[in-house]
Amino acid sequence: MTRPEITDSLSNSLEKYLDPHNDPRIYWAKEVTFDYASATPIRVDYMKFKPVNNTVSGIEKGDFYCYEVKSSIEDFRSKNGHNFIGDYNYYVMQEDVFEAVKSIIPYNVGVLVPGKYGLQVVKKPHRKDRDRSVSEMLMMMWRSSRREVVKARKEAALKGGEG
């Protein structure tokens, strides 16, 4: 497989892992950008939010999970895509990449690799207190997920206009 094909495969596996039943009560977004108007914007490949419950305090106490997809050793070693700003953070990579880089993965970062039945945890993450507020994190996730809705509507309109 080519590197873009590996990235697509890992991304599709992660989306199934995050929300296996297409449940609207699972809150996640891809390509979540922070500090976009600054000189140093960052983009998290995937983010998930898990509230304690749907009360105000349950939302405030919720956890954010960040996932960075790494398709190769070179991709892992690049400066891009190590944006771990969540409470729990993961790399998503092929098992051979994990084996090659496992000694340099930070203590608090977990790792998911493809297995027989989907992604499996081969390194458990450890909680890291995030520096950003719940409201900022949710706003950036919402903005990114909204972008995907608008994109899907545009694609559907183009398909409808062709017939």
C-alpha positions in Angstrom: 0.0 0.0 0.0 1.1 3.6 -0.6 1.4 6.0 2.2 -1.9 7.8 1.3 -3.7 4.5 1.2 -2.3 3.5 4.6 -3.4 6.9 6.0 -6.9 6.3 4.6 -7.1 2.8 5.9 -6.0 3.9 9.4 -8.4 6.9 9.3 -11.3 4.7 8.3 -10.4 2.2 11.0 -10.3 5.0 13.6 -13.6 6.4 12.6 -15.2 2.9 13.1 -13.4 2.6 16.4 -14.6 6.0 17.6 -18.2 5.5 16.5 -18.9 1.9 15.5 -22.7 2.3 15.3 -23.0 5.8 13.8 -24.4 7.0 17.1 -25.3 10.8 17.3 -24.4 10.7 21.1 -20.8 10.0 20.2 -19.0 13.4 19.8 -16.0 13.4 17.5 -14.5 15.5 14.7 -11.5 15.2 12.3 -8.9 17.7 11.4 -9.6 20.0 14.4 -7.6 23.2 14.1 -6.5 25.4 17.1 -4.9 28.8 17.0 -5.6 29.0 13.3 -5.1 32.8 13.2 -1.8 32.6 14.9 1.7 32.1 13.6 1.7 28.5 15.1 -1.7 26.8 14.3 -2.0 23.2 15.2 -4.3 20.5 13.8 -5.3 17.4 15.6 -6.2 14.6 13.2 -9.2 13.3 15.3 -10.7 14.4 18.5 -13.4 12.8 20.6 -15.3 14.3 23.6 -16.8 12.1 26.3 -18.9 14.0 28.9 -19.5 12.4 32.3 -23.2 13.0 31.6 -25.4 15.7 30.0 -25.5 18.0 33.0 -23.5 21.2 33.0 -21.0 19.8 35.5 -20.9 16.5 33.6 -19.9 18.3 30.4 -17.4 20.4 32.3 -15.8 17.3 33.7 -15.8 15.5 30.4 -12.6 14.1 28.8 -11.1 14.9 25.4 -9.3 12.2 23.4 -6.8 13.2 20.7 -5.6 10.9 17.9 -2.7 11.4 15.5 -2.5 9.1 12.5 1.0 8.1 11.5 1.4 6.1 8.2 5.1 5.5 8.4 8.3 5.9 10.4 9.1 9.0 8.4 5.7 10.4 9.1 6.2 9.7 12.8 9.6 11.4 12.8 8.3 14.5 11.0 7.7 17.6 13.0 4.0 17.6 12.1 1.2 15.9 13.8 2.3 15.4 17.4 -0.5 17.7 18.8 -1.5 16.0 22.0 -3.7 18.6 23.7 -6.3 16.2 25.1 -6.8 14.5 28.4 -6.0 11.2 26.7 -3.8 11.0 23.6 -3.1 8.3 21.0 -1.1 7.6 18.0 -2.8 5.4 15.4 -0.2 3.4 13.3 0.6 0.1 11.7 2.2 -2.4 14.0 5.5 -2.4 12.2 5.7 1.4 12.7 4.9 1.0 16.4 7.6 -1.7 16.8 10.2 0.7 15.2 9.3 3.7 17.3 7.9 2.4 20.6 10.9 3.3 22.6 10.5 7.0 21.8 6.7 7.3 22.3 6.0 9.6 25.3 4.9 7.9 28.5 1.4 9.5 28.5 0.6 8.7 24.8 -1.2 5.5 23.9 -1.1 3.6 20.6 -3.7 1.9 18.5 -2.8 -0.5 15.8 -5.0 -2.5 13.4 -5.9 -6.0 14.6 -8.0 -8.8 13.5 -11.2 -7.1 14.7 -10.4 -3.5 14.2 -8.1 -1.2 16.1 -6.6 -2.4 19.4 -4.7 -0.7 22.2 -1.1 -1.8 22.3 0.0 1.0 24.6 -2.4 2.5 27.1 -2.4 6.3 27.5 -2.0 8.0 30.8 -4.1 11.0 31.7 -2.5 14.4 31.0 -4.3 17.5 32.3 -5.0 19.7 29.3 -4.2 23.4 29.1 -7.3 24.4 27.1 -10.8 25.0 28.3 -13.8 22.8 27.6 -15.5 25.6 25.7 -12.5 26.2 23.4 -12.1 22.5 22.8 -15.8 22.0 22.0 -15.9 25.1 19.8 -13.0 23.9 17.7 -14.5 20.4 17.4 -17.9 21.9 16.5 -16.3 24.1 13.8 -14.5 21.2 12.3 -17.5 18.9 12.3 -19.6 21.7 10.8 -17.1 22.0 8.0 -17.7 18.3 7.2 -21.5 18.8 7.1 -21.1 21.7 4.7 -18.7 19.7 2.5 -21.1 16.8 2.4 -24.0 19.1 1.4 -22.0 20.6 -1.4 -21.0 17.2 -2.7 -24.7 16.0 -2.6 -25.8 19.2 -4.4 -23.2 18.6 -7.2 -24.3 15.0 -7.6 -28.0 16.1 -7.7 -27.2 18.8 -10.3 -25.5 16.3 -12.6 -28.6 14.1 -13.1 
